Amino acid sequence: MVNTDDGRPLFRQIAEEIENSIVDGALAEDTQAPSTNELAVFHRINPATAAKGLNQLVVDGVLYKKRGMGMFVVPGAREQLIKRRRKAFGEQFLRPLLAEAEKLGITDGELIDMIEKGTR
């Protein structure tokens, strides 16, 4: 669900929602994505905003248009998104984590122990 208090543009939230559906398998390759009107009604937003989110995914190579039929998930989109998110995960979370651990003198072994204990 889009959140007007989020600070991120609504069209980006729409695009991320669809990306999440592709990554978690709810929206399979060559499956039709929700239409602009469906998204607009569901989220109570302007259809132009929903269209902008969908079109961003076309530009990103995640969706493709079938004239008169709508937008569909590109074959290989899930793998593409996972690859992109893994890279972003490393840049957004791991690099700062490792930098802070180094500042605090936390060894690799200690960090591994902390991670293992945090996931149990």
C-alpha positions as a LaTeX table, in Angstrom:
\begin{tabular}{lrrr}
\hline
Residue & $x$ (\AA) & $y$ (\AA) & $z$ (\AA) \\
\hline
Met1 & 0.00 & 0.00 & 0.00 \\
Val2 & 1.35 & 3.43 & $-0.86$ \\
Asn3 & 2.08 & 5.77 & 2.02 \\
Thr4 & 1.77 & 9.50 & 1.51 \\
Asp5 & 3.84 & 10.10 & 4.67 \\
Asp6 & 6.69 & 7.96 & 3.34 \\
Gly7 & 8.54 & 10.82 & 1.67 \\
Arg8 & 9.16 & 8.80 & $-1.48$ \\
Pro9 & 7.23 & 9.62 & $-4.64$ \\
Leu10 & 4.02 & 7.61 & $-4.99$ \\
Phe11 & 4.98 & 6.38 & $-8.47$ \\
Arg12 & 8.21 & 4.94 & $-7.02$ \\
Gln13 & 6.23 & 3.19 & $-4.29$ \\
Ile14 & 3.96 & 1.67 & $-6.95$ \\
Ala15 & 6.99 & 0.46 & $-8.91$ \\
Glu16 & 8.55 & $-1.04$ & $-5.77$ \\
Glu17 & 5.29 & $-2.80$ & $-4.88$ \\
Ile18 & 5.24 & $-4.48$ & $-8.27$ \\
Glu19 & 8.96 & $-5.30$ & $-8.01$ \\
Asn20 & 8.29 & $-6.92$ & $-4.62$ \\
Ser21 & 5.51 & $-9.02$ & $-6.15$ \\
Ile22 & 7.92 & $-10.20$ & $-8.84$ \\
Val23 & 10.74 & $-10.98$ & $-6.38$ \\
Asp24 & 8.47 & $-12.92$ & $-3.99$ \\
Gly25 & 6.94 & $-14.86$ & $-6.89$ \\
Ala26 & 3.40 & $-13.48$ & $-6.66$ \\
Leu27 & 3.80 & $-12.01$ & $-10.16$ \\
Ala28 & 5.44 & $-14.55$ & $-12.47$ \\
Glu29 & 7.28 & $-13.97$ & $-15.75$ \\
Asp30 & 5.01 & $-13.23$ & $-18.72$ \\
Thr31 & 2.15 & $-12.61$ & $-16.27$ \\
Gln32 & 0.09 & $-9.48$ & $-16.74$ \\
Ala33 & 0.84 & $-6.73$ & $-14.23$ \\
Pro34 & $-2.02$ & $-4.81$ & $-12.61$ \\
Ser35 & $-3.41$ & $-2.13$ & $-14.89$ \\
Thr36 & $-3.06$ & 1.59 & $-14.34$ \\
Asn37 & $-6.74$ & 1.82 & $-13.43$ \\
Glu38 & $-6.59$ & $-1.14$ & $-11.03$ \\
Leu39 & $-3.63$ & 0.42 & $-9.23$ \\
Ala40 & $-5.24$ & 3.85 & $-9.15$ \\
Val41 & $-8.50$ & 2.53 & $-7.68$ \\
Phe42 & $-6.81$ & 0.22 & $-5.17$ \\
His43 & $-4.40$ & 2.89 & $-3.89$ \\
Arg44 & $-6.79$ & 5.81 & $-4.39$ \\
Ile45 & $-4.28$ & 7.72 & $-6.48$ \\
Asn46 & $-4.33$ & 9.52 & $-9.80$ \\
Pro47 & $-4.13$ & 7.10 & $-12.76$ \\
Ala48 & $-1.26$ & 9.21 & $-14.18$ \\
Thr49 & 0.75 & 8.46 & $-11.03$ \\
Ala50 & 0.10 & 4.72 & $-11.37$ \\
Ala51 & 1.03 & 4.90 & $-15.06$ \\
Lys52 & 4.29 & 6.65 & $-14.20$ \\
Gly53 & 5.20 & 3.77 & $-11.85$ \\
Leu54 & 4.42 & 1.17 & $-14.49$ \\
Asn55 & 6.29 & 3.09 & $-17.18$ \\
Gln56 & 9.34 & 3.32 & $-14.92$ \\
Leu57 & 9.36 & $-0.47$ & $-14.77$ \\
Val58 & 9.22 & $-0.60$ & $-18.57$ \\
Val59 & 12.23 & 1.73 & $-18.75$ \\
Asp60 & 14.00 & $-0.45$ & $-16.14$ \\
Gly61 & 13.40 & $-3.56$ & $-18.29$ \\
Val62 & 11.12 & $-5.26$ & $-15.75$ \\
Leu63 & 7.82 & $-4.94$ & $-17.64$ \\
Tyr64 & 6.99 & $-4.88$ & $-21.33$ \\
Lys65 & 3.94 & $-3.56$ & $-23.13$ \\
Lys66 & 1.62 & $-5.60$ & $-25.29$ \\
Arg67 & $-0.35$ & $-3.17$ & $-27.36$ \\
Gly68 & $-4.01$ & $-3.23$ & $-26.38$ \\
Met69 & $-3.42$ & $-5.86$ & $-23.70$ \\
Gly70 & $-1.43$ & $-4.18$ & $-20.94$ \\
Met71 & 1.92 & $-4.65$ & $-19.25$ \\
Phe72 & 3.59 & $-8.00$ & $-18.62$ \\
Val73 & 6.58 & $-9.21$ & $-16.60$ \\
Val74 & 9.73 & $-9.61$ & $-18.67$ \\
Pro75 & 11.23 & $-13.13$ & $-18.68$ \\
Gly76 & 14.22 & $-13.03$ & $-16.34$ \\
Ala77 & 12.88 & $-10.01$ & $-14.43$ \\
Arg78 & 12.98 & $-11.81$ & $-11.07$ \\
Glu79 & 16.64 & $-12.72$ & $-11.44$ \\
Gln80 & 17.44 & $-9.19$ & $-12.65$ \\
Leu81 & 15.72 & $-7.64$ & $-9.63$ \\
Ile82 & 17.37 & $-10.02$ & $-7.17$ \\
Lys83 & 20.79 & $-9.26$ & $-8.65$ \\
Arg84 & 20.17 & $-5.52$ & $-8.45$ \\
Arg85 & 18.86 & $-5.77$ & $-4.87$ \\
Arg86 & 21.79 & $-7.90$ & $-3.73$ \\
Lys87 & 24.18 & $-5.26$ & $-5.02$ \\
Ala88 & 22.18 & $-2.51$ & $-3.32$ \\
Phe89 & 22.09 & $-4.54$ & $-0.10$ \\
Gly90 & 25.87 & $-4.69$ & $-0.05$ \\
Glu91 & 26.22 & $-0.99$ & $-0.71$ \\
Gln92 & 23.47 & 0.21 & 1.64 \\
Phe93 & 23.90 & $-2.17$ & 4.55 \\
Leu94 & 27.10 & $-4.21$ & 4.47 \\
Arg95 & 29.61 & $-1.47$ & 3.69 \\
Pro96 & 28.40 & 0.77 & 6.53 \\
Leu97 & 28.21 & $-2.24$ & 8.87 \\
Leu98 & 31.77 & $-3.27$ & 8.11 \\
Ala99 & 33.04 & 0.30 & 8.41 \\
Glu100 & 31.41 & 0.69 & 11.83 \\
Ala101 & 32.69 & $-2.70$ & 12.98 \\
Glu102 & 36.20 & $-1.65$ & 12.00 \\
Lys103 & 35.88 & 1.62 & 13.92 \\
Leu104 & 34.78 & $-0.31$ & 16.99 \\
Gly105 & 37.54 & $-2.89$ & 16.66 \\
Ile106 & 35.12 & $-5.76$ & 16.09 \\
Thr107 & 36.92 & $-8.67$ & 14.47 \\
Asp108 & 35.49 & $-10.67$ & 11.58 \\
Gly109 & 34.92 & $-13.61$ & 13.93 \\
Glu110 & 33.10 & $-11.45$ & 16.46 \\
Leu111 & 30.95 & $-9.97$ & 13.72 \\
Ile112 & 30.07 & $-13.42$ & 12.40 \\
Asp113 & 29.13 & $-14.52$ & 15.94 \\
Met114 & 26.97 & $-11.41$ & 16.37 \\
Ile115 & 25.17 & $-12.11$ & 13.08 \\
Glu116 & 24.62 & $-15.78$ & 13.91 \\
Lys117 & 23.26 & $-14.97$ & 17.36 \\
Gly118 & 21.00 & $-12.29$ & 15.92 \\
Thr119 & 19.31 & $-14.71$ & 13.54 \\
Arg120 & 18.43 & $-17.38$ & 16.09 \\
\hline
\end{tabular}
